[in-house]
Amino acid sequence: MTESRRLAILAHEKFPDRAKTALGVMRYSDDDTVAVIDRDTAGSRVHDHTETVPDAPIVGAFEDINEEVDTLLIGIAPIGGGFDESWRPDVRAALEAGVDVVAGLHYFLNEDEEFATLAAEHGADIHDVREPHAGIGVAEGRSDEIDAEVVLTVGTDCSVGKMTATCELVTAAREAGIDAGFIPTGQTGIMIAGWGNPVDRVVSDFTAGAVGEMLLEKGDEHDVLFVEGQGSIVHPAYSAVTCGILHGSMADKLVLCHEAGREVVHGYEDTELPPVSEYVDLYESLANPVHETEVVAGALNTKDIEDDAAAREAVGAFSEQIGAPATDVVRFDAAEIVEEL
């Protein structure tokens, strides 16, 4: 893990529902969130909108923060990973104050002339966590040789809770006395863990290799490794990343993640999702020629269901559809399915 930081998290016009990076870092990292920056909800507090993360004030701009901050973190993961120019004043103000900036975008802030110049002038660092390290190559097909059992979260769509499920499963496994490790494959997971390969940024030929490299590095350190999944095998844009992780991890077991009520692909609303039951065969049949695996549990995101009883009912229906035990790992308890893993 990285050393604890005092964060300002930028989430303009997206907090909390479309700021999954912000929520993930606030919920699972060791960092202290001093403030959330969101012009739409400025003047309120985090707990006015969600109580699933620690509370903090919400301000309209970086310059409105009155407490000491050492890092500005971009807490939004837009489709395509672009940089919104309306964020520039906040990034500029942070760098001028000598505050480090962490971003998980495909747009690298280090390559922005203004930001690079300001960082150099004011002694601030810019961390583009989506920039892969040099030397990643093709998969060696050796992930199945490690001592640890490998569990991969897979999804019916993007933004259904794969990273959240992975973190919750790691925590629940450790609480059950299992030596569990976390393999981060996306920007939010990397920000939380302080290491990892941004799989969606590497060359296509190297996607599986980026995952295999991490498993070979950590395979002898833990009994179980939980791999953070990305995208979905049916996603019009992200299916290649999903397949790369599936084959590169050579996972022993899969956890299928879904959001209750989701019927179309997020961001591609003209594309309907297949019936949930079909995903089991889709993932297993695609994985098995490389390494035999099976969906052994499900994680259902019921955040849009208000009543716990109704949420339990939705979880039960999801469990029947996939033919495996399921739960909402945040609302209920990830320990309910850890035993199956």
C-alpha positions in Angstrom: 0.0 0.0 0.0 1.1 3.6 -0.5 1.7 6.0 2.4 -1.5 7.6 3.6 -2.3 10.9 1.9 -4.6 13.8 2.5 -6.8 13.9 -0.6 -9.0 16.3 -2.4 -11.0 14.3 -4.9 -12.3 15.9 -8.0 -15.7 14.7 -9.1 -17.4 17.6 -10.9 -21.1 16.9 -11.8 -20.7 13.1 -11.2 -20.8 12.6 -7.4 -21.7 10.1 -6.2 -23.4 8.0 -8.8 -20.9 8.5 -11.7 -17.8 8.9 -9.7 -16.8 5.2 -9.1 -13.1 6.0 -8.8 -13.8 8.6 -6.1 -16.0 6.1 -4.2 -13.6 3.3 -4.5 -10.6 5.3 -3.2 -12.7 6.7 -0.4 -14.0 3.3 0.6 -10.9 1.1 0.3 -7.7 3.2 0.5 -5.9 4.2 3.6 -6.0 7.8 2.5 -7.9 10.6 4.3 -10.3 12.5 2.1 -10.2 16.1 3.1 -12.8 17.3 0.6 -14.7 16.3 -2.6 -14.8 18.9 -5.4 -18.1 18.9 -7.2 -19.7 22.2 -8.4 -23.2 20.6 -8.6 -23.4 19.6 -4.9 -21.0 22.2 -3.3 -22.1 23.2 0.2 -23.3 19.8 1.1 -21.5 16.8 2.6 -20.7 13.4 1.3 -23.1 11.7 3.8 -25.9 13.8 2.4 -25.6 11.7 -0.8 -24.1 8.4 0.3 -23.1 6.8 3.6 -21.1 4.0 2.1 -17.9 6.0 2.4 -16.4 8.3 5.1 -17.9 11.7 5.4 -16.2 14.9 4.0 -17.3 18.4 2.9 -18.1 19.0 -0.7 -16.7 22.2 -2.3 -17.1 23.9 -5.6 -13.4 24.4 -6.4 -9.9 23.4 -5.2 -9.4 26.9 -4.0 -12.4 26.6 -1.6 -10.6 23.9 0.5 -9.5 25.4 3.8 -7.6 22.4 5.2 -4.1 21.0 4.3 -4.1 18.8 1.2 -1.1 17.0 -0.3 -2.8 15.2 -3.3 -5.5 16.1 -5.8 -7.0 12.9 -7.2 -9.2 12.8 -10.3 -12.1 10.7 -9.1 -14.0 10.3 -12.4 -13.5 7.6 -15.0 -15.3 8.8 -18.1 -15.9 6.6 -21.1 -12.7 6.9 -23.2 -10.7 8.3 -20.3 -10.6 11.8 -21.7 -9.8 15.0 -19.8 -12.6 17.5 -19.4 -11.3 21.1 -19.8 -13.6 22.3 -17.1 -11.3 20.5 -14.7 -8.3 22.5 -15.7 -8.7 25.4 -13.2 -8.7 22.9 -10.3 -5.7 21.0 -11.5 -3.9 24.2 -12.2 -4.7 25.5 -8.7 -3.5 22.3 -7.1 -0.2 22.3 -8.9 0.4 26.0 -8.2 -0.1 25.1 -4.5 2.6 22.5 -4.8 0.0 19.7 -4.4 0.6 16.4 -6.2 -2.0 15.3 -8.8 -3.1 11.6 -9.4 -5.1 10.7 -12.5 -6.3 7.5 -14.0 -7.2 8.9 -17.5 -6.0 7.9 -20.9 -5.1 11.5 -21.3 -1.8 11.8 -19.5 -1.5 15.0 -17.5 2.3 14.7 -17.6 2.1 15.3 -21.3 0.0 18.4 -20.9 2.5 21.3 -21.4 0.8 23.6 -18.9 0.5 21.0 -16.2 4.1 19.7 -16.7 5.5 23.3 -16.5 3.5 24.1 -13.3 4.5 20.9 -11.6 8.2 21.6 -12.3 7.9 25.2 -11.1 6.1 24.4 -7.9 7.7 21.1 -6.9 4.6 18.9 -7.4 4.4 15.4 -8.9 1.9 14.2 -11.5 1.1 10.5 -11.3 -0.6 9.1 -14.4 -1.5 5.7 -13.0 -2.8 4.4 -16.4 0.7 4.6 -18.0 2.1 1.1 -18.2 5.6 0.4 -17.2 8.1 -0.6 -19.9 8.8 -4.2 -20.6 5.4 -5.8 -20.5 5.3 -8.6 -23.1 3.0 -11.3 -24.4 1.6 -13.9 -21.9 3.8 -16.8 -21.1 0.8 -19.1 -20.3 2.2 -19.8 -16.9 -0.3 -18.2 -14.6 -1.6 -21.7 -13.7 1.8 -22.7 -12.4 1.6 -20.4 -9.3 0.8 -21.8 -5.9 -2.1 -19.5 -5.2 -5.6 -20.2 -6.3 -6.8 -17.5 -8.7 -10.3 -16.0 -8.4 -11.4 -13.5 -11.1 -14.4 -11.2 -11.0 -16.2 -10.9 -14.4 -19.2 -8.8 -15.3 -22.4 -8.6 -17.3 -21.4 -5.0 -18.2 -18.9 -2.3 -17.2 -19.6 -0.3 -14.0 -21.5 -3.1 -12.2 -19.2 -3.4 -9.2 -16.3 -5.8 -10.2 -13.6 -3.7 -8.4 -15.8 -3.3 -5.3 -16.6 -7.0 -5.2 -12.9 -7.9 -5.5 -12.0 -5.6 -2.6 -14.8 -6.9 -0.5 -13.9 -10.5 -1.2 -10.3 -9.8 -0.3 -11.3 -8.3 3.0 -13.8 -11.1 3.8 -11.3 -13.8 3.0 -8.7 -12.2 5.2 -11.2 -11.9 8.1 -11.9 -15.7 7.6 -8.2 -16.4 8.1 -7.3 -16.8 4.4 -4.1 -15.3 3.1 -5.6 -13.3 0.3 -4.0 -10.9 -2.2 -5.4 -8.3 -4.6 -4.4 -8.0 -8.2 -5.3 -4.5 -9.5 -5.9 -4.2 -13.3 -7.6 -0.8 -13.5 -7.0 2.8 -12.5 -9.1 2.7 -9.3 -7.6 -0.6 -8.1 -4.1 0.8 -8.7 -4.9 4.0 -6.8 -6.1 1.9 -3.9 -3.3 -0.7 -3.8 -0.4 1.5 -4.9 0.7 -0.8 -7.6 -0.6 -2.8 -10.6 -0.8 -2.9 -14.4 -3.4 -0.7 -16.2 -4.5 -3.6 -18.5 -6.8 -1.4 -20.7 -3.8 0.8 -21.7 -1.3 -1.9 -22.8 -0.8 -3.0 -26.4 -3.4 -5.6 -27.3 -0.9 -8.4 -27.7 0.3 -7.7 -24.1 -3.0 -7.6 -22.3 -2.9 -11.2 -21.1 0.8 -10.7 -20.4 0.2 -7.7 -18.1 -2.1 -9.9 -16.0 0.2 -12.9 -16.0 3.2 -10.8 -15.0 1.4 -9.7 -11.8 0.3 -13.2 -10.9 3.8 -14.6 -11.3 5.1 -11.8 -9.1 2.6 -12.4 -6.3 1.7 -16.1 -6.7 4.0 -17.4 -4.0 3.1 -14.7 -1.5 -0.6 -15.6 -0.9 -2.9 -18.7 -0.8 -5.6 -16.9 -2.9 -5.3 -14.1 -5.4 -8.4 -12.1 -6.3 -8.0 -10.5 -9.7 -10.0 -7.3 -10.5 -12.0 -7.8 -13.7 -12.7 -5.2 -16.3 -15.5 -4.6 -18.8 -17.7 -7.4 -20.0 -17.3 -10.1 -22.7 -20.3 -8.7 -24.5 -19.3 -5.0 -24.3 -19.1 -3.3 -27.7 -15.9 -1.4 -26.7 -14.2 -3.3 -23.8 -14.6 -7.0 -24.6 -11.0 -7.3 -25.7 -9.8 -6.2 -22.3 -12.1 -8.6 -20.6 -10.9 -11.5 -22.7 -7.3 -10.6 -22.2 -7.7 -10.7 -18.4 -9.7 -14.0 -18.6 -7.0 -15.7 -20.5 -4.1 -14.0 -18.9 -5.2 -14.8 -15.4 -6.0 -18.5 -16.1 -8.4 -18.2 -13.2 -9.5 -21.3 -11.2 -12.8 -19.7 -10.3 -15.0 -16.9 -11.5 -17.4 -14.5 -9.6 -20.1 -13.1 -11.9 -21.0 -9.4 -11.1 -24.2 -7.7 -12.1 -26.2 -4.6 -11.3 -29.9 -5.3 -10.4 -32.2 -3.8 -13.1 -29.4 -3.3 -15.6 -30.8 -4.2 -19.0 -28.7 -2.3 -21.6 -24.9 -1.7 -21.9 -23.9 1.4 -20.0 -23.0 4.1 -22.5 -24.4 2.0 -25.4 -28.0 2.1 -24.5 -29.1 0.7 -27.9 -27.3 -2.6 -27.0 -29.4 -4.9 -24.8 -27.7 -7.2 -22.3 -28.2 -11.0 -22.8 -30.1 -12.9 -20.1 -28.0 -13.2 -17.0 -28.0 -17.0 -17.2 -26.2 -16.9 -20.6 -23.1 -15.3 -19.1 -22.1 -18.5 -17.2 -21.7 -20.4 -20.4 -20.2 -17.4 -22.2 -17.4 -17.0 -19.7 -16.7 -20.6 -19.0 -16.6 -21.7 -22.7 -14.3 -18.8 -23.6 -11.9 -19.5 -20.8 -11.8 -23.3 -20.9 -9.6 -23.8 -24.0 -6.8 -21.9 -22.1 -7.6 -22.9 -18.6 -10.7 -24.7 -17.3 -12.8 -22.6 -14.9 -16.3 -22.1 -13.6 -18.6 -19.5 -12.2 -18.9 -20.5 -8.6 -20.6 -17.4 -7.1 -22.3 -14.1 -7.9 -22.1 -10.6 -6.7 -25.3 -8.5 -7.3 -25.2 -4.7 -6.9 -28.5 -3.7 -5.4 -27.8 -0.1 -4.7 -30.9 1.1 -6.5 -33.2 -1.1 -4.4 -34.2 0.7 -1.3 -35.7 -2.2 0.7 -33.4 -4.9 2.2 -36.1 -7.5 1.7 -36.5 -6.7 -1.9 -32.8 -6.7 -2.3 -32.6 -10.2 -0.8 -35.3 -11.3 -3.2 -33.3 -9.9 -6.2 -30.2 -11.7 -4.9 -32.1 -14.9 -4.7 -33.4 -14.6 -8.3 -29.8 -13.8 -9.5 -28.5 -16.9 -7.7 -31.1 -19.1 -9.4 -30.2 -17.6 -12.8 -26.5 -18.3 -12.5 -26.9 -21.6 -10.6 -24.5 -20.5 -7.8 -24.6 -18.8 -4.4 -24.8 -15.0 -4.6 -25.0 -11.9 -2.4 -24.6 -8.1 -2.4 -21.1 -7.9 -1.0 -21.6 -4.3 0.2 -25.2 -4.4 1.5 -25.0 -7.8 3.1 -21.8 -9.8 3.6 -19.1 -11.0 1.2 -18.5 -13.8 3.7 -21.7 -15.4 2.4 -19.8 -16.5 -0.7 -16.2 -16.7 0.4 -16.8 -20.2 1.6 -17.8 -21.2 -1.9 -14.5 -19.8 -3.2 
